[in-house]
Amino acid sequence: MKRANLIGVIGAWIVIYAIFSFLSPNSFLRVDNIELMMRQSIIVGLGAIGMCYIILSGGIDLSAGSVVALSTVVAATVMKSTTNPIFALLAAIGTGTACGFMNGTLTAKLRTGPFIVTLATMLVFRGLATGLAHETTVSGVPDSWLRIFTMSLPADQKWLLLPKGGWLWLVFLALAALALKYTAFGRNVVAIGSNENTAKLCGIPVDRVKIAVYTMAGAFVGLAGVMDFSRTTIGDPTAATGKELEMIAAVVIGGGSLSGGEGSVVGAAFGALIMTTINMGCTRIGVPNWVQQILTGLIIVSAVAIDKWRLSRQAAR
């Protein structure tokens, strides 16, 4: 992703934040508002890291929301039976990783478009979550330190500014950005998304890279499921409905191209923050939810239109 595009995304978030700070100075300019914003962005933000890699490779994942729900159910079930938060954490991430591996393998080996594959697995994973939870929520889970990821900072830890999960998001965001820019794997992902046939001619193992991308993305979605469990402390098979669209939207708003080969995990993070800022700001000034949905939709359409315009200009050169 070009630096000018990333600067534009960051600038857009700053402008949006400044507007709502002006309209609601008593609440939006408070330091704890940043903490709350991060707490509400963690789930989409973590998932958007993996989604960015998928979109960069020319793919898409419609099953991410279902994987979040399945991961929360697995975490709650394991936690309830073992009372061991480490087992619950690993089980949730392992579930997401396995789901991602399945998506990647089916996409690579069946030679079927990722849209159809992940549309099917979206239903499969949601059904598994519902069956595992016996068509209800897994409640009565023992309390544990997993709650610290999304809970509000206690008074003696306000100096951290961000919740524990927010710092975890930033660490993985930095690692994913560095891997994308400085490793052969990252360059291969971009090459496949730019032109898969050329990538094959260059000796890039396209199938293996695709499987690795979806597997890695599944791990991030599984971690997002841990954050959802941390927030609600239950396993809800209906959780995260539509979250996959928010993850895709974060990548697109952040400058990612649905045609593949262009995007930024940092841009995707700011895309997630832009959506959260708009929702929080509109709520603070009393804008109805339906208007918020329209505004978010218009922003997504505008981002896609800008991407198409940019691609058409590049093709005309």
C-alpha positions in Angstrom: 0.0 0.0 0.0 1.3 3.4 -0.9 2.3 5.6 2.0 0.1 8.5 0.7 -2.9 6.2 0.9 -2.1 5.1 4.5 -1.6 8.7 5.5 -4.9 9.5 4.0 -6.7 6.8 6.1 -5.0 8.0 9.3 -5.9 11.6 8.4 -9.5 10.6 7.8 -9.7 9.0 11.3 -8.1 12.1 12.9 -10.7 14.4 11.1 -13.6 12.2 12.1 -12.4 12.0 15.7 -11.9 15.8 15.7 -15.4 16.4 14.4 -17.0 14.3 17.2 -14.7 15.8 19.8 -16.1 19.2 18.7 -19.7 18.0 18.7 -19.4 16.2 22.1 -16.4 17.7 23.9 -17.6 16.6 27.4 -17.4 12.9 26.6 -15.4 12.4 23.5 -12.2 14.2 24.6 -11.9 12.2 27.8 -8.9 9.9 28.1 -11.1 6.9 29.0 -12.9 7.4 25.7 -9.8 6.1 23.9 -9.8 3.0 26.2 -13.4 2.4 25.4 -12.8 2.8 21.7 -10.1 0.2 21.7 -12.2 -2.2 23.8 -14.9 -2.0 21.1 -12.5 -2.3 18.2 -10.4 -5.3 19.4 -12.6 -8.1 18.0 -12.9 -6.6 14.5 -9.3 -5.3 14.6 -7.8 -8.7 15.4 -9.9 -10.4 12.7 -9.0 -7.6 10.2 -5.3 -8.5 10.5 -5.9 -12.0 9.1 -8.6 -10.7 6.7 -6.1 -8.2 5.3 -3.7 -11.0 4.4 -6.5 -13.0 2.8 -7.7 -10.0 0.7 -4.1 -9.2 -0.3 -3.8 -12.7 -1.6 -6.9 -12.2 -3.7 -9.3 -14.1 -1.5 -12.1 -13.4 1.0 -13.5 -15.0 4.1 -17.2 -14.9 4.8 -16.9 -17.4 7.7 -15.0 -15.3 10.1 -18.0 -14.3 12.2 -19.1 -17.9 12.6 -15.5 -18.9 13.6 -15.6 -16.2 16.3 -18.9 -17.7 17.6 -17.5 -21.3 17.5 -14.3 -20.2 19.3 -16.3 -18.6 22.1 -18.4 -21.7 22.5 -15.3 -23.9 22.6 -13.6 -21.5 25.1 -16.7 -21.5 27.4 -17.1 -25.3 27.1 -13.4 -26.0 27.9 -13.4 -23.4 30.7 -16.5 -24.9 32.3 -15.2 -28.5 32.2 -11.6 -27.8 33.2 -11.7 -24.4 34.9 -8.3 -23.9 33.3 -8.1 -20.5 31.4 -4.9 -21.5 29.5 -6.7 -24.6 28.0 -9.7 -22.4 27.1 -7.4 -19.9 25.4 -5.5 -22.5 23.4 -8.6 -24.4 22.5 -10.3 -21.2 21.1 -7.2 -20.2 19.1 -6.7 -23.8 17.9 -10.4 -23.9 16.8 -9.9 -20.8 14.7 -6.6 -22.1 13.3 -8.3 -25.4 12.3 -11.2 -23.6 10.6 -8.8 -21.4 8.7 -6.8 -24.4 7.6 -10.0 -26.0 6.3 -10.9 -22.8 4.4 -7.5 -22.6 2.9 -7.3 -26.2 1.9 -10.7 -26.2 0.3 -10.0 -23.0 -1.6 -6.6 -24.2 -2.9 -7.5 -27.8 -3.7 -11.0 -27.6 -5.0 -10.1 -24.7 -7.3 -13.4 -23.1 -6.2 -13.7 -19.4 -5.6 -13.2 -18.5 -1.9 -16.5 -16.7 -1.9 -18.4 -20.0 -2.4 -16.1 -22.0 -0.1 -16.3 -19.6 2.8 -20.0 -19.1 2.3 -20.5 -22.8 2.8 -18.1 -23.0 5.8 -19.9 -20.0 7.3 -23.0 -22.2 7.7 -20.9 -25.3 8.8 -19.1 -23.5 11.5 -22.2 -21.7 12.8 -24.0 -25.0 12.8 -21.1 -26.6 14.8 -21.2 -23.8 17.3 -25.0 -24.2 17.7 -24.7 -28.0 18.1 -21.8 -27.9 20.6 -23.8 -25.4 22.7 -26.9 -27.6 22.5 -28.8 -24.8 20.8 -28.4 -22.4 23.8 -25.6 -20.3 25.3 -22.9 -21.9 27.4 -23.2 -20.0 30.7 -22.2 -20.6 34.3 -18.5 -20.3 33.3 -16.1 -19.8 36.2 -14.5 -16.4 36.5 -10.9 -16.2 35.3 -8.1 -13.8 34.3 -9.3 -14.0 30.6 -11.6 -11.1 31.5 -8.6 -8.7 31.8 -8.3 -8.5 28.0 -11.5 -6.4 27.5 -12.4 -5.1 31.0 -12.0 -1.5 31.9 -8.7 -0.6 33.4 -8.7 -0.3 37.2 -7.9 3.1 38.8 -4.3 2.1 39.6 -3.7 1.0 35.9 -5.1 4.0 34.1 -1.6 4.9 33.1 -1.7 2.0 30.6 -4.2 4.1 28.6 -5.3 1.0 26.6 -6.9 -2.3 27.8 -4.8 -5.4 27.9 -6.4 -6.7 24.7 -5.6 -3.4 23.0 -1.9 -3.8 23.7 -2.1 -7.4 22.5 -3.7 -6.1 19.3 -0.9 -3.6 18.8 1.8 -6.2 19.2 0.3 -8.6 16.7 -0.4 -5.6 14.4 3.3 -4.7 14.4 4.4 -8.3 13.9 2.0 -8.7 11.0 3.0 -5.5 9.3 6.7 -6.3 9.6 6.1 -9.8 8.3 4.2 -8.4 5.3 7.0 -6.0 4.4 10.2 -7.8 5.2 9.6 -11.6 4.8 9.4 -13.8 1.7 6.0 -15.0 2.9 4.6 -11.4 2.9 6.0 -10.7 -0.6 4.6 -14.0 -1.9 1.1 -13.1 -0.5 1.2 -9.7 -2.4 2.5 -11.4 -5.5 -0.3 -14.0 -5.6 -2.9 -11.3 -5.1 -1.4 -9.1 -7.8 -1.2 -11.9 -10.5 -1.6 -15.5 -9.5 -0.4 -16.9 -12.8 2.7 -14.8 -12.8 3.4 -15.9 -9.2 3.2 -19.6 -10.3 5.7 -18.9 -13.2 8.0 -17.3 -10.7 8.0 -20.5 -8.6 5.9 -19.4 -5.7 4.0 -22.3 -4.1 0.6 -20.7 -4.5 -1.5 -23.4 -2.9 0.8 -23.7 0.2 0.8 -19.9 0.6 -3.0 -19.7 0.4 -3.4 -22.4 3.0 -0.9 -20.7 5.2 -2.7 -17.4 4.8 -6.1 -18.8 5.7 -4.7 -20.8 8.6 -3.0 -17.7 10.0 -6.1 -15.7 9.5 -8.1 -18.4 11.4 -5.7 -18.1 14.3 -6.4 -14.3 14.5 -10.1 -14.9 14.3 -9.8 -17.5 17.1 -8.0 -14.9 19.2 -10.8 -12.5 18.4 -13.2 -15.2 19.7 -11.2 -15.2 23.0 -11.7 -11.4 23.2 -15.5 -11.9 22.6 -15.5 -14.5 25.4 -13.5 -12.2 27.6 -16.1 -9.5 27.1 -19.2 -11.7 27.6 -17.9 -14.7 29.6 -20.3 -17.0 27.8 -20.2 -19.1 24.8 -22.9 -17.8 22.4 -23.4 -19.6 19.1 -25.2 -16.5 17.7 -22.3 -14.2 18.5 -20.4 -12.1 16.0 -23.1 -12.3 13.3 -22.0 -9.9 10.6 -18.5 -9.4 12.1 -17.0 -10.8 8.9 -18.5 -8.0 7.0 -17.0 -5.5 9.4 -13.6 -7.1 9.1 -13.8 -6.9 5.3 -15.0 -3.3 5.6 -12.1 -2.4 7.9 -9.6 -3.7 5.3 -11.4 -1.9 2.4 -11.8 1.4 4.3 -8.1 1.1 5.2 -7.1 1.1 1.6 -7.2 -2.6 0.7 -8.3 -3.7 -2.8 -10.8 -6.4 -3.2 -9.0 -7.3 -6.4 -6.0 -8.4 -4.3 -2.4 -7.3 -4.2 -2.9 -4.0 -2.3 -3.6 -3.3 1.3 -2.1 -2.6 4.8 -2.7 -4.2 8.2 -2.1 -0.8 9.7 -4.6 0.7 7.3 -7.1 -2.1 8.3 -6.6 -1.2 12.0 -7.5 2.4 11.3 -10.4 1.2 9.2 -11.7 -0.6 12.2 -11.1 2.5 14.4 -13.0 4.7 11.8 -16.1 2.5 12.1 -15.9 2.4 15.9 -15.4 6.2 16.1 -18.4 6.8 13.8 -20.6 4.5 15.8 -19.5 5.9 19.2 -19.7 9.5 18.0 -23.1 9.1 16.6 -24.4 7.5 19.7 -22.9 10.3 21.9 -24.7 13.0 19.9 -28.0 11.0 19.7 -27.9 9.8 16.0 -30.3 6.8 15.6 -28.7 3.4 14.8 -30.3 3.2 11.4 -28.5 6.5 10.4 -25.2 5.1 11.7 -25.7 2.0 9.5 -26.3 4.2 6.5 -23.2 6.3 7.2 -21.0 3.2 7.6 -22.4 1.8 4.3 -21.7 5.0 2.5 -18.2 5.1 3.7 -17.6 1.5 2.5 -19.1 2.3 -0.9 -16.9 5.4 -1.1 -13.8 3.4 -0.2 -14.6 0.8 -2.9 -15.3 3.6 -5.5 -11.9 5.2 -4.7 -10.2 1.8 -5.1 -11.8 1.3 -8.5 -10.9 4.8 -9.6 -7.3 4.3 -8.4 -7.1 1.0 -10.3 -8.5 2.5 -13.5 -5.9 5.3 -13.3 -3.1 2.8 -12.9 -4.4 0.8 -15.9 -4.6 3.9 -18.1 -0.9 4.7 -17.5 
